Amino acid sequence: MNLEVVVVPVSDVDRAKQFYKTLGWREDADVVLEDDFRLVQMTPPGSGCSIHIGTGMGSERPGSAGDLFLAVDDVEAARAELVAQGVDVGEIVHDARGALALRADPATQAAGLDPGRRSYASYAPFTDPDGNRWLLQEITTRLPGR
């Protein structure tokens, strides 16, 4: 099985579509099937998984998607690229207790890159215009079996 699509609830499809285009994502489809159903598929560069934004696609509240991870080779470079494109990206953080995860509680987060620059351990958060939360996650070496 492969994860193919994640639905990201938005309030303004055209605004969201433009935001994701700003990130450099490919627009795969923009289909209006009926007056109350529109599906836009966007895919991050190099990703096998896409997102769907649109209308008539579910009952989730716009902005309710949280902690959607985008794997990057270099979190500093990826963050700088998004900032240069006008995206408000938070500072890079890591787990203060040394875990290969980012806990939701800001008290468990420490500023800056993971001290050992370990894969899966450094993050930079940003949100889309509706508040859906994304995390750039630096992955240079995959865990075994990945």
CNS distance restraints for C-alpha pairs under 8 A (distance, minus, plus):
assign (resid   3 and name CA) (resid  48 and name CA) 7.93 0.50 0.50
assign (resid   3 and name CA) (resid  49 and name CA) 6.11 0.50 0.50
assign (resid   4 and name CA) (resid  48 and name CA) 6.82 0.50 0.50
assign (resid   4 and name CA) (resid  49 and name CA) 4.63 0.50 0.50
assign (resid   4 and name CA) (resid  50 and name CA) 6.22 0.50 0.50
assign (resid   5 and name CA) (resid  49 and name CA) 5.45 0.50 0.50
assign (resid   5 and name CA) (resid  50 and name CA) 4.75 0.50 0.50
assign (resid   5 and name CA) (resid  51 and name CA) 5.15 0.50 0.50
assign (resid   5 and name CA) (resid  52 and name CA) 6.67 0.50 0.50
assign (resid   6 and name CA) (resid  49 and name CA) 7.60 0.50 0.50
assign (resid   6 and name CA) (resid  50 and name CA) 6.47 0.50 0.50
assign (resid   6 and name CA) (resid  51 and name CA) 4.75 0.50 0.50
assign (resid   6 and name CA) (resid  52 and name CA) 6.22 0.50 0.50
assign (resid   7 and name CA) (resid  51 and name CA) 5.56 0.50 0.50
assign (resid   7 and name CA) (resid  52 and name CA) 4.69 0.50 0.50
assign (resid   7 and name CA) (resid  53 and name CA) 6.21 0.50 0.50
assign (resid   8 and name CA) (resid  51 and name CA) 6.45 0.50 0.50
assign (resid   8 and name CA) (resid  52 and name CA) 6.04 0.50 0.50
assign (resid   8 and name CA) (resid  53 and name CA) 5.53 0.50 0.50
assign (resid   8 and name CA) (resid  62 and name CA) 7.78 0.50 0.50
assign (resid   8 and name CA) (resid  63 and name CA) 7.81 0.50 0.50
assign (resid   8 and name CA) (resid  65 and name CA) 6.10 0.50 0.50
assign (resid   8 and name CA) (resid 132 and name CA) 7.38 0.50 0.50
assign (resid   9 and name CA) (resid  53 and name CA) 6.15 0.50 0.50
assign (resid   9 and name CA) (resid  54 and name CA) 7.41 0.50 0.50
assign (resid   9 and name CA) (resid  60 and name CA) 6.15 0.50 0.50
assign (resid   9 and name CA) (resid  61 and name CA) 6.33 0.50 0.50
assign (resid   9 and name CA) (resid  62 and name CA) 4.49 0.50 0.50
assign (resid   9 and name CA) (resid  63 and name CA) 6.13 0.50 0.50
assign (resid   9 and name CA) (resid  64 and name CA) 6.88 0.50 0.50
assign (resid   9 and name CA) (resid  65 and name CA) 6.94 0.50 0.50
assign (resid   9 and name CA) (resid 132 and name CA) 7.84 0.50 0.50
assign (resid  10 and name CA) (resid  16 and name CA) 6.83 0.50 0.50
assign (resid  10 and name CA) (resid  53 and name CA) 6.48 0.50 0.50
assign (resid  10 and name CA) (resid  54 and name CA) 7.05 0.50 0.50
assign (resid  10 and name CA) (resid  61 and name CA) 7.69 0.50 0.50
assign (resid  10 and name CA) (resid  62 and name CA) 4.33 0.50 0.50
assign (resid  10 and name CA) (resid  63 and name CA) 6.24 0.50 0.50
assign (resid  10 and name CA) (resid 130 and name CA) 5.94 0.50 0.50
assign (resid  11 and name CA) (resid  62 and name CA) 5.48 0.50 0.50
assign (resid  11 and name CA) (resid 130 and name CA) 6.78 0.50 0.50
assign (resid  12 and name CA) (resid  16 and name CA) 6.20 0.50 0.50
assign (resid  13 and name CA) (resid  17 and name CA) 5.94 0.50 0.50
assign (resid  13 and name CA) (resid  40 and name CA) 7.96 0.50 0.50
assign (resid  13 and name CA) (resid  53 and name CA) 6.49 0.50 0.50
assign (resid  13 and name CA) (resid  54 and name CA) 5.51 0.50 0.50
assign (resid  13 and name CA) (resid  55 and name CA) 7.40 0.50 0.50
assign (resid  14 and name CA) (resid  18 and name CA) 6.17 0.50 0.50
assign (resid  15 and name CA) (resid  19 and name CA) 6.26 0.50 0.50
assign (resid  15 and name CA) (resid 129 and name CA) 7.63 0.50 0.50
assign (resid  16 and name CA) (resid  20 and name CA) 6.28 0.50 0.50
assign (resid  16 and name CA) (resid  53 and name CA) 7.67 0.50 0.50
assign (resid  16 and name CA) (resid 128 and name CA) 7.21 0.50 0.50
assign (resid  16 and name CA) (resid 129 and name CA) 6.65 0.50 0.50
assign (resid  16 and name CA) (resid 130 and name CA) 7.93 0.50 0.50
assign (resid  17 and name CA) (resid  21 and name CA) 6.20 0.50 0.50
assign (resid  17 and name CA) (resid  40 and name CA) 7.58 0.50 0.50
assign (resid  17 and name CA) (resid  42 and name CA) 7.82 0.50 0.50
assign (resid  17 and name CA) (resid  53 and name CA) 7.73 0.50 0.50
assign (resid  18 and name CA) (resid  22 and name CA) 6.18 0.50 0.50
assign (resid  19 and name CA) (resid  23 and name CA) 6.65 0.50 0.50
assign (resid  19 and name CA) (resid 128 and name CA) 7.05 0.50 0.50
assign (resid  19 and name CA) (resid 129 and name CA) 7.47 0.50 0.50
assign (resid  20 and name CA) (resid  24 and name CA) 6.74 0.50 0.50
assign (resid  20 and name CA) (resid  25 and name CA) 5.70 0.50 0.50
assign (resid  20 and name CA) (resid  42 and name CA) 7.32 0.50 0.50
assign (resid  21 and name CA) (resid  25 and name CA) 5.04 0.50 0.50
assign (resid  21 and name CA) (resid  26 and name CA) 6.73 0.50 0.50
assign (resid  21 and name CA) (resid  27 and name CA) 7.35 0.50 0.50
assign (resid  22 and name CA) (resid  85 and name CA) 6.70 0.50 0.50
assign (resid  23 and name CA) (resid  44 and name CA) 7.99 0.50 0.50
assign (resid  23 and name CA) (resid  82 and name CA) 6.64 0.50 0.50
assign (resid  23 and name CA) (resid  85 and name CA) 7.37 0.50 0.50
assign (resid  24 and name CA) (resid  44 and name CA) 7.03 0.50 0.50
assign (resid  24 and name CA) (resid  45 and name CA) 7.00 0.50 0.50
assign (resid  25 and name CA) (resid  42 and name CA) 6.08 0.50 0.50
assign (resid  25 and name CA) (resid  43 and name CA) 5.29 0.50 0.50
assign (resid  25 and name CA) (resid  44 and name CA) 4.48 0.50 0.50
assign (resid  25 and name CA) (resid  45 and name CA) 5.89 0.50 0.50
assign (resid  26 and name CA) (resid  42 and name CA) 5.45 0.50 0.50
assign (resid  26 and name CA) (resid  43 and name CA) 5.13 0.50 0.50
assign (resid  26 and name CA) (resid  44 and name CA) 6.42 0.50 0.50
assign (resid  26 and name CA) (resid  45 and name CA) 7.05 0.50 0.50
assign (resid  27 and name CA) (resid  40 and name CA) 7.47 0.50 0.50
assign (resid  27 and name CA) (resid  41 and name CA) 6.04 0.50 0.50
assign (resid  27 and name CA) (resid  42 and name CA) 4.62 0.50 0.50
assign (resid  27 and name CA) (resid  43 and name CA) 6.64 0.50 0.50
assign (resid  28 and name CA) (resid  40 and name CA) 7.49 0.50 0.50
assign (resid  28 and name CA) (resid  41 and name CA) 5.29 0.50 0.50
assign (resid  28 and name CA) (resid  42 and name CA) 5.68 0.50 0.50
assign (resid  28 and name CA) (resid  43 and name CA) 7.06 0.50 0.50
assign (resid  29 and name CA) (resid  39 and name CA) 7.39 0.50 0.50
assign (resid  29 and name CA) (resid  40 and name CA) 5.36 0.50 0.50
assign (resid  29 and name CA) (resid  41 and name CA) 5.09 0.50 0.50
assign (resid  29 and name CA) (resid  42 and name CA) 7.38 0.50 0.50
assign (resid  30 and name CA) (resid  38 and name CA) 7.20 0.50 0.50
assign (resid  30 and name CA) (resid  39 and name CA) 5.73 0.50 0.50
assign (resid  30 and name CA) (resid  40 and name CA) 4.31 0.50 0.50
assign (resid  30 and name CA) (resid  41 and name CA) 6.61 0.50 0.50
assign (resid  31 and name CA) (resid  38 and name CA) 5.62 0.50 0.50
assign (resid  31 and name CA) (resid  39 and name CA) 5.27 0.50 0.50
assign (resid  31 and name CA) (resid  40 and name CA) 6.41 0.50 0.50
assign (resid  32 and name CA) (resid  37 and name CA) 5.99 0.50 0.50
assign (resid  32 and name CA) (resid  38 and name CA) 4.34 0.50 0.50
assign (resid  32 and name CA) (resid  39 and name CA) 6.50 0.50 0.50
assign (resid  33 and name CA) (resid  37 and name CA) 5.75 0.50 0.50
assign (resid  33 and name CA) (resid  38 and name CA) 6.26 0.50 0.50
assign (resid  34 and name CA) (resid  38 and name CA) 7.21 0.50 0.50
assign (resid  36 and name CA) (resid  55 and name CA) 6.38 0.50 0.50
assign (resid  36 and name CA) (resid  56 and name CA) 5.72 0.50 0.50
assign (resid  37 and name CA) (resid  54 and name CA) 7.23 0.50 0.50
assign (resid  37 and name CA) (resid  55 and name CA) 5.12 0.50 0.50
assign (resid  37 and name CA) (resid  56 and name CA) 4.66 0.50 0.50
assign (resid  37 and name CA) (resid  57 and name CA) 7.04 0.50 0.50
assign (resid  38 and name CA) (resid  54 and name CA) 5.05 0.50 0.50
assign (resid  38 and name CA) (resid  55 and name CA) 5.08 0.50 0.50
assign (resid  38 and name CA) (resid  56 and name CA) 6.81 0.50 0.50
assign (resid  38 and name CA) (resid  57 and name CA) 7.92 0.50 0.50
assign (resid  39 and name CA) (resid  52 and name CA) 6.44 0.50 0.50
assign (resid  39 and name CA) (resid  53 and name CA) 6.05 0.50 0.50
assign (resid  39 and name CA) (resid  54 and name CA) 4.65 0.50 0.50
assign (resid  39 and name CA) (resid  55 and name CA) 6.77 0.50 0.50
assign (resid  39 and name CA) (resid  57 and name CA) 7.69 0.50 0.50
assign (resid  40 and name CA) (resid  52 and name CA) 5.54 0.50 0.50
assign (resid  40 and name CA) (resid  53 and name CA) 5.25 0.50 0.50
assign (resid  40 and name CA) (resid  54 and name CA) 5.75 0.50 0.50
assign (resid  41 and name CA) (resid  50 and name CA) 6.54 0.50 0.50
assign (resid  41 and name CA) (resid  51 and name CA) 5.66 0.50 0.50
assign (resid  41 and name CA) (resid  52 and name CA) 4.67 0.50 0.50
assign (resid  41 and name CA) (resid  53 and name CA) 6.59 0.50 0.50
assign (resid  42 and name CA) (resid  50 and name CA) 5.61 0.50 0.50
assign (resid  42 and name CA) (resid  51 and name CA) 5.40 0.50 0.50
assign (resid  42 and name CA) (resid  52 and name CA) 6.58 0.50 0.50
assign (resid  43 and name CA) (resid  47 and name CA) 6.51 0.50 0.50
assign (resid  43 and name CA) (resid  48 and name CA) 7.80 0.50 0.50
assign (resid  43 and name CA) (resid  49 and name CA) 6.65 0.50 0.50
assign (resid  43 and name CA) (resid  50 and name CA) 4.36 0.50 0.50
assign (resid  43 and name CA) (resid  51 and name CA) 6.36 0.50 0.50
assign (resid  44 and name CA) (resid  49 and name CA) 7.84 0.50 0.50
assign (resid  44 and name CA) (resid  50 and name CA) 6.88 0.50 0.50
assign (resid  60 and name CA) (resid  64 and name CA) 6.78 0.50 0.50
assign (resid  62 and name CA) (resid 130 and name CA) 6.04 0.50 0.50
assign (resid  62 and name CA) (resid 131 and name CA) 7.72 0.50 0.50
assign (resid  62 and name CA) (resid 132 and name CA) 7.58 0.50 0.50
assign (resid  63 and name CA) (resid 128 and name CA) 7.98 0.50 0.50
assign (resid  63 and name CA) (resid 130 and name CA) 4.62 0.50 0.50
assign (resid  63 and name CA) (resid 131 and name CA) 4.42 0.50 0.50
assign (resid  63 and name CA) (resid 132 and name CA) 4.26 0.50 0.50
assign (resid  63 and name CA) (resid 133 and name CA) 7.71 0.50 0.50
assign (resid  64 and name CA) (resid 131 and name CA) 7.30 0.50 0.50
assign (resid  64 and name CA) (resid 132 and name CA) 5.86 0.50 0.50
assign (resid  65 and name CA) (resid 132 and name CA) 4.87 0.50 0.50
assign (resid  65 and name CA) (resid 133 and name CA) 6.39 0.50 0.50
assign (resid  66 and name CA) (resid 132 and name CA) 5.65 0.50 0.50
assign (resid  66 and name CA) (resid 133 and name CA) 4.61 0.50 0.50
assign (resid  66 and name CA) (resid 134 and name CA) 6.76 0.50 0.50
assign (resid  67 and name CA) (resid 132 and name CA) 7.99 0.50 0.50
assign (resid  67 and name CA) (resid 133 and name CA) 5.24 0.50 0.50
assign (resid  67 and name CA) (resid 134 and name CA) 5.25 0.50 0.50
assign (resid  67 and name CA) (resid 135 and name CA) 6.05 0.50 0.50
assign (resid  68 and name CA) (resid 133 and name CA) 6.34 0.50 0.50
assign (resid  68 and name CA) (resid 134 and name CA) 4.67 0.50 0.50
assign (resid  68 and name CA) (resid 135 and name CA) 6.02 0.50 0.50
assign (resid  69 and name CA) (resid 134 and name CA) 5.87 0.50 0.50
assign (resid  69 and name CA) (resid 135 and name CA) 4.84 0.50 0.50
assign (resid  69 and name CA) (resid 136 and name CA) 6.02 0.50 0.50
assign (resid  69 and name CA) (resid 137 and name CA) 6.41 0.50 0.50
assign (resid  70 and name CA) (resid 134 and name CA) 7.18 0.50 0.50
assign (resid  70 and name CA) (resid 135 and name CA) 6.01 0.50 0.50
assign (resid  70 and name CA) (resid 136 and name CA) 4.86 0.50 0.50
assign (resid  70 and name CA) (resid 137 and name CA) 5.91 0.50 0.50
assign (resid  71 and name CA) (resid 136 and name CA) 6.03 0.50 0.50
assign (resid  71 and name CA) (resid 137 and name CA) 4.93 0.50 0.50
assign (resid  71 and name CA) (resid 138 and name CA) 5.90 0.50 0.50
assign (resid  71 and name CA) (resid 139 and name CA) 6.01 0.50 0.50
assign (resid  72 and name CA) (resid  78 and name CA) 6.86 0.50 0.50
assign (resid  72 and name CA) (resid 136 and name CA) 6.50 0.50 0.50
assign (resid  72 and name CA) (resid 137 and name CA) 5.92 0.50 0.50
assign (resid  72 and name CA) (resid 138 and name CA) 4.96 0.50 0.50
assign (resid  72 and name CA) (resid 139 and name CA) 5.91 0.50 0.50
assign (resid  72 and name CA) (resid 140 and name CA) 7.82 0.50 0.50
assign (resid  73 and name CA) (resid 138 and name CA) 5.52 0.50 0.50
assign (resid  73 and name CA) (resid 139 and name CA) 5.50 0.50 0.50
assign (resid  73 and name CA) (resid 140 and name CA) 5.35 0.50 0.50
assign (resid  74 and name CA) (resid  78 and name CA) 6.15 0.50 0.50
assign (resid  74 and name CA) (resid 138 and name CA) 5.71 0.50 0.50
assign (resid  74 and name CA) (resid 139 and name CA) 7.62 0.50 0.50
assign (resid  74 and name CA) (resid 140 and name CA) 7.70 0.50 0.50
assign (resid  75 and name CA) (resid  79 and name CA) 5.86 0.50 0.50
assign (resid  75 and name CA) (resid  92 and name CA) 7.78 0.50 0.50
assign (resid  75 and name CA) (resid 122 and name CA) 7.15 0.50 0.50
assign (resid  75 and name CA) (resid 123 and name CA) 6.85 0.50 0.50
assign (resid  75 and name CA) (resid 124 and name CA) 7.08 0.50 0.50
assign (resid  75 and name CA) (resid 136 and name CA) 6.46 0.50 0.50
assign (resid  75 and name CA) (resid 137 and name CA) 6.50 0.50 0.50
assign (resid  75 and name CA) (resid 138 and name CA) 5.10 0.50 0.50
assign (resid  76 and name CA) (resid  80 and name CA) 6.13 0.50 0.50
assign (resid  76 and name CA) (resid  92 and name CA) 7.64 0.50 0.50
assign (resid  77 and name CA) (resid  81 and name CA) 6.13 0.50 0.50
assign (resid  78 and name CA) (resid  82 and name CA) 6.35 0.50 0.50
assign (resid  78 and name CA) (resid 136 and name CA) 7.65 0.50 0.50
assign (resid  79 and name CA) (resid  83 and name CA) 6.15 0.50 0.50
assign (resid  79 and name CA) (resid  89 and name CA) 6.65 0.50 0.50
assign (resid  79 and name CA) (resid 124 and name CA) 6.87 0.50 0.50
assign (resid  79 and name CA) (resid 136 and name CA) 7.62 0.50 0.50
assign (resid  80 and name CA) (resid  84 and name CA) 6.07 0.50 0.50
assign (resid  81 and name CA) (resid  85 and name CA) 6.43 0.50 0.50
assign (resid  82 and name CA) (resid  86 and name CA) 6.53 0.50 0.50
assign (resid  82 and name CA) (resid  87 and name CA) 5.36 0.50 0.50
assign (resid  82 and name CA) (resid  88 and name CA) 7.81 0.50 0.50
assign (resid  82 and name CA) (resid  89 and name CA) 7.17 0.50 0.50
assign (resid  83 and name CA) (resid  87 and name CA) 4.92 0.50 0.50
assign (resid  83 and name CA) (resid  88 and name CA) 6.18 0.50 0.50
assign (resid  83 and name CA) (resid  89 and name CA) 6.31 0.50 0.50
assign (resid  87 and name CA) (resid 126 and name CA) 7.69 0.50 0.50
assign (resid  88 and name CA) (resid 126 and name CA) 6.31 0.50 0.50
assign (resid  88 and name CA) (resid 127 and name CA) 7.70 0.50 0.50
assign (resid  89 and name CA) (resid 124 and name CA) 6.68 0.50 0.50
assign (resid  89 and name CA) (resid 125 and name CA) 5.84 0.50 0.50
assign (resid  89 and name CA) (resid 126 and name CA) 4.62 0.50 0.50
assign (resid  89 and name CA) (resid 127 and name CA) 7.72 0.50 0.50
assign (resid  90 and name CA) (resid 124 and name CA) 5.71 0.50 0.50
assign (resid  90 and name CA) (resid 125 and name CA) 5.15 0.50 0.50
assign (resid  90 and name CA) (resid 126 and name CA) 5.95 0.50 0.50
assign (resid  91 and name CA) (resid 111 and name CA) 7.31 0.50 0.50
assign (resid  91 and name CA) (resid 112 and name CA) 7.28 0.50 0.50
assign (resid  91 and name CA) (resid 124 and name CA) 5.81 0.50 0.50
assign (resid  91 and name CA) (resid 125 and name CA) 7.32 0.50 0.50
assign (resid  92 and name CA) (resid 111 and name CA) 6.31 0.50 0.50
assign (resid  92 and name CA) (resid 112 and name CA) 4.99 0.50 0.50
assign (resid  92 and name CA) (resid 113 and name CA) 6.15 0.50 0.50
assign (resid  92 and name CA) (resid 122 and name CA) 6.70 0.50 0.50
assign (resid  92 and name CA) (resid 123 and name CA) 5.41 0.50 0.50
assign (resid  92 and name CA) (resid 124 and name CA) 4.49 0.50 0.50
assign (resid  92 and name CA) (resid 125 and name CA) 7.58 0.50 0.50
assign (resid  93 and name CA) (resid 109 and name CA) 6.29 0.50 0.50
assign (resid  93 and name CA) (resid 110 and name CA) 5.51 0.50 0.50
assign (resid  93 and name CA) (resid 111 and name CA) 4.56 0.50 0.50
assign (resid  93 and name CA) (resid 112 and name CA) 4.77 0.50 0.50
assign (resid  93 and name CA) (resid 113 and name CA) 5.91 0.50 0.50
assign (resid  93 and name CA) (resid 114 and name CA) 7.40 0.50 0.50
assign (resid  93 and name CA) (resid 122 and name CA) 5.82 0.50 0.50
assign (resid  93 and name CA) (resid 123 and name CA) 5.36 0.50 0.50
assign (resid  93 and name CA) (resid 124 and name CA) 6.33 0.50 0.50
assign (resid  94 and name CA) (resid  98 and name CA) 7.77 0.50 0.50
assign (resid  94 and name CA) (resid 101 and name CA) 7.84 0.50 0.50
assign (resid  94 and name CA) (resid 102 and name CA) 6.47 0.50 0.50
assign (resid  94 and name CA) (resid 109 and name CA) 5.64 0.50 0.50
assign (resid  94 and name CA) (resid 110 and name CA) 5.40 0.50 0.50
assign (resid  94 and name CA) (resid 111 and name CA) 6.54 0.50 0.50
assign (resid  94 and name CA) (resid 112 and name CA) 6.55 0.50 0.50
assign (resid  94 and name CA) (resid 113 and name CA) 6.05 0.50 0.50
assign (resid  94 and name CA) (resid 114 and name CA) 5.31 0.50 0.50
assign (resid  94 and name CA) (resid 121 and name CA) 5.76 0.50 0.50
assign (resid  94 and name CA) (resid 122 and name CA) 4.85 0.50 0.50
assign (resid  94 and name CA) (resid 123 and name CA) 6.21 0.50 0.50
assign (resid  95 and name CA) (resid  99 and name CA) 5.69 0.50 0.50
assign (resid  95 and name CA) (resid 100 and name CA) 7.20 0.50 0.50
assign (resid  95 and name CA) (resid 101 and name CA) 6.46 0.50 0.50
assign (resid  95 and name CA) (resid 102 and name CA) 5.49 0.50 0.50
assign (resid  95 and name CA) (resid 103 and name CA) 6.98 0.50 0.50
assign (resid  95 and name CA) (resid 108 and name CA) 5.99 0.50 0.50
assign (resid  95 and name CA) (resid 109 and name CA) 4.69 0.50 0.50
assign (resid  95 and name CA) (resid 110 and name CA) 5.96 0.50 0.50
assign (resid  95 and name CA) (resid 114 and name CA) 7.55 0.50 0.50
assign (resid  95 and name CA) (resid 121 and name CA) 7.02 0.50 0.50
assign (resid  95 and name CA) (resid 122 and name CA) 7.91 0.50 0.50
assign (resid  96 and name CA) (resid 108 and name CA) 5.35 0.50 0.50
assign (resid  96 and name CA) (resid 109 and name CA) 4.95 0.50 0.50
assign (resid  96 and name CA) (resid 110 and name CA) 4.86 0.50 0.50
assign (resid  97 and name CA) (resid 108 and name CA) 6.94 0.50 0.50
assign (resid  98 and name CA) (resid 114 and name CA) 7.89 0.50 0.50
assign (resid  99 and name CA) (resid 121 and name CA) 7.13 0.50 0.50
assign (resid 100 and name CA) (resid 119 and name CA) 7.77 0.50 0.50
assign (resid 100 and name CA) (resid 120 and name CA) 5.53 0.50 0.50
assign (resid 100 and name CA) (resid 121 and name CA) 4.75 0.50 0.50
assign (resid 101 and name CA) (resid 120 and name CA) 6.86 0.50 0.50
assign (resid 101 and name CA) (resid 121 and name CA) 6.07 0.50 0.50
assign (resid 102 and name CA) (resid 109 and name CA) 7.13 0.50 0.50
assign (resid 102 and name CA) (resid 121 and name CA) 7.43 0.50 0.50
assign (resid 102 and name CA) (resid 123 and name CA) 7.57 0.50 0.50
assign (resid 103 and name CA) (resid 108 and name CA) 6.54 0.50 0.50
assign (resid 103 and name CA) (resid 109 and name CA) 7.19 0.50 0.50
assign (resid 104 and name CA) (resid 108 and name CA) 7.99 0.50 0.50
assign (resid 105 and name CA) (resid 109 and name CA) 7.25 0.50 0.50
assign (resid 112 and name CA) (resid 122 and name CA) 7.73 0.50 0.50
assign (resid 113 and name CA) (resid 117 and name CA) 6.40 0.50 0.50
assign (resid 113 and name CA) (resid 121 and name CA) 7.83 0.50 0.50
assign (resid 113 and name CA) (resid 122 and name CA) 5.34 0.50 0.50
assign (resid 113 and name CA) (resid 123 and name CA) 7.71 0.50 0.50
assign (resid 114 and name CA) (resid 118 and name CA) 6.47 0.50 0.50
assign (resid 114 and name CA) (resid 121 and name CA) 5.79 0.50 0.50
assign (resid 114 and name CA) (resid 122 and name CA) 5.43 0.50 0.50
assign (resid 117 and name CA) (resid 121 and name CA) 7.22 0.50 0.50
assign (resid 117 and name CA) (resid 122 and name CA) 7.35 0.50 0.50
assign (resid 118 and name CA) (resid 122 and name CA) 7.67 0.50 0.50
assign (resid 118 and name CA) (resid 139 and name CA) 7.96 0.50 0.50
assign (resid 118 and name CA) (resid 140 and name CA) 7.96 0.50 0.50
assign (resid 119 and name CA) (resid 138 and name CA) 5.95 0.50 0.50
assign (resid 119 and name CA) (resid 139 and name CA) 4.48 0.50 0.50
assign (resid 119 and name CA) (resid 140 and name CA) 5.40 0.50 0.50
assign (resid 119 and name CA) (resid 141 and name CA) 5.85 0.50 0.50
assign (resid 119 and name CA) (resid 142 and name CA) 7.31 0.50 0.50
assign (resid 120 and name CA) (resid 137 and name CA) 6.17 0.50 0.50
assign (resid 120 and name CA) (resid 138 and name CA) 5.66 0.50 0.50
assign (resid 120 and name CA) (resid 139 and name CA) 5.18 0.50 0.50
assign (resid 121 and name CA) (resid 137 and name CA) 7.26 0.50 0.50
assign (resid 121 and name CA) (resid 138 and name CA) 6.86 0.50 0.50
assign (resid 121 and name CA) (resid 139 and name CA) 7.99 0.50 0.50
assign (resid 122 and name CA) (resid 137 and name CA) 5.87 0.50 0.50
assign (resid 122 and name CA) (resid 138 and name CA) 5.61 0.50 0.50
assign (resid 123 and name CA) (resid 135 and name CA) 6.11 0.50 0.50
assign (resid 123 and name CA) (resid 136 and name CA) 5.32 0.50 0.50
assign (resid 123 and name CA) (resid 137 and name CA) 4.65 0.50 0.50
assign (resid 123 and name CA) (resid 138 and name CA) 6.51 0.50 0.50
assign (resid 124 and name CA) (resid 135 and name CA) 5.54 0.50 0.50
assign (resid 124 and name CA) (resid 136 and name CA) 5.05 0.50 0.50
assign (resid 124 and name CA) (resid 137 and name CA) 6.87 0.50 0.50
assign (resid 125 and name CA) (resid 133 and name CA) 7.05 0.50 0.50
assign (resid 125 and name CA) (resid 134 and name CA) 5.72 0.50 0.50
assign (resid 125 and name CA) (resid 135 and name CA) 4.43 0.50 0.50
assign (resid 125 and name CA) (resid 136 and name CA) 6.29 0.50 0.50
assign (resid 126 and name CA) (resid 133 and name CA) 5.99 0.50 0.50
assign (resid 126 and name CA) (resid 134 and name CA) 5.34 0.50 0.50
assign (resid 126 and name CA) (resid 135 and name CA) 6.40 0.50 0.50
assign (resid 127 and name CA) (resid 131 and name CA) 5.04 0.50 0.50
assign (resid 127 and name CA) (resid 132 and name CA) 5.28 0.50 0.50
assign (resid 127 and name CA) (resid 133 and name CA) 4.51 0.50 0.50
assign (resid 127 and name CA) (resid 134 and name CA) 5.72 0.50 0.50
assign (resid 128 and name CA) (resid 132 and name CA) 5.47 0.50 0.50
assign (resid 128 and name CA) (resid 133 and name CA) 6.87 0.50 0.50
assign (resid 128 and name CA) (resid 134 and name CA) 7.80 0.50 0.50
assign (resid 142 and name CA) (resid 146 and name CA) 5.90 0.50 0.50
